Amino acid sequence: MDEDDLSRVLKAAGDTTRRRILTLLVQEGALRVTALAAHFDMSLNSVSKHIKVLEEAGLVTRRTLGREHFIAAELDPLKVTETWFAQLKSIWELRLAALENLLVSKDGKK
């Protein structure tokens, strides 16, 4: 697992507006930047900055047709967070199992 990739994805997904952008793109498919911006009470420039962060994390891709920019969700980078959470879960499960073994050995029963 690449720590830099994980940090970029978590930073990008850590903002409410960027999560809403991703959700819209997953629900509706690729959208023009202006269509995305219409969903938010902020300037087109502000929405573009959020899209740029998502692009840097690899969570969206941009396709340009003439003057139109279409943004699409790319969820593959989320696999680094799945891997990280799976590692955390396995560590937690090992600690719980060790605690259970300790309690059983002191008590003689479960």
C-alpha positions in Angstrom: 0.0 0.0 0.0 1.4 3.4 -1.0 1.1 5.8 2.0 1.1 8.9 -0.3 -1.8 7.5 -2.4 -3.7 6.8 0.8 -3.1 10.3 2.1 -4.2 11.9 -1.2 -7.4 9.8 -1.3 -8.2 10.5 2.4 -7.5 14.2 2.0 -9.7 14.4 -1.1 -12.6 12.4 0.4 -12.3 14.2 3.8 -14.2 17.2 2.5 -18.0 17.2 2.4 -18.2 19.1 -0.9 -15.8 16.6 -2.6 -17.7 13.7 -1.2 -20.9 15.2 -2.6 -19.3 15.7 -6.0 -18.2 12.0 -6.0 -21.7 10.9 -5.0 -23.3 12.9 -7.8 -20.9 11.5 -10.3 -21.5 8.0 -9.2 -25.3 8.5 -9.3 -25.5 10.4 -12.5 -22.4 9.5 -14.5 -20.1 11.9 -16.1 -21.2 15.6 -15.8 -20.0 18.9 -17.3 -18.2 21.0 -14.7 -21.0 23.6 -15.1 -23.6 21.0 -14.4 -21.8 19.9 -11.3 -21.4 23.5 -10.1 -25.2 24.0 -10.4 -25.6 21.6 -7.4 -23.6 23.8 -5.1 -24.0 27.2 -3.6 -20.5 28.4 -4.5 -18.7 29.8 -7.5 -17.7 27.7 -10.5 -14.0 28.5 -9.6 -14.5 27.0 -6.1 -16.1 23.8 -7.6 -13.2 23.6 -10.1 -10.7 23.7 -7.2 -12.5 20.8 -5.5 -12.5 18.9 -8.8 -8.7 19.5 -9.1 -8.1 17.9 -5.6 -10.2 14.9 -6.7 -8.2 14.7 -9.9 -4.9 14.8 -8.1 -6.1 11.9 -5.9 -7.2 10.0 -9.1 -10.8 9.9 -7.9 -12.1 11.7 -11.0 -11.1 11.9 -14.6 -11.6 14.8 -17.0 -12.5 14.5 -20.7 -12.6 17.6 -22.8 -14.8 17.9 -25.9 -14.3 21.3 -27.4 -14.9 23.8 -24.6 -16.9 21.4 -22.5 -15.1 19.5 -19.6 -16.8 16.3 -18.5 -15.9 14.9 -15.1 -16.4 11.2 -14.3 -15.9 9.3 -11.0 -13.0 6.9 -10.9 -13.4 4.7 -7.8 -10.4 2.4 -8.2 -8.1 4.6 -6.0 -10.5 3.9 -3.1 -9.0 0.4 -3.0 -6.1 1.8 -0.9 -8.5 2.9 1.8 -10.2 -0.6 1.7 -6.8 -2.2 2.2 -5.9 0.1 5.0 -9.3 -0.4 6.8 -8.9 -4.2 6.3 -5.5 -4.0 8.0 -6.9 -2.1 10.9 -9.8 -4.5 11.2 -7.4 -7.5 11.3 -5.3 -5.9 14.0 -8.4 -5.1 16.0 -9.6 -8.7 15.6 -6.3 -10.1 16.8 -6.4 -7.9 19.8 -9.9 -8.9 20.7 -9.0 -12.6 20.2 -6.0 -12.1 22.6 -8.2 -10.4 25.1 -10.7 -13.3 24.9 -8.0 -15.8 25.3 -6.7 -14.0 28.4 -10.2 -13.8 29.9 -10.8 -17.5 29.2 -7.5 -18.6 30.7 -8.1 -16.5 33.9 -11.7 -17.6 34.2 -11.3 -21.2 33.0 -14.3 -20.8 30.8 -15.8 -18.4 28.2 
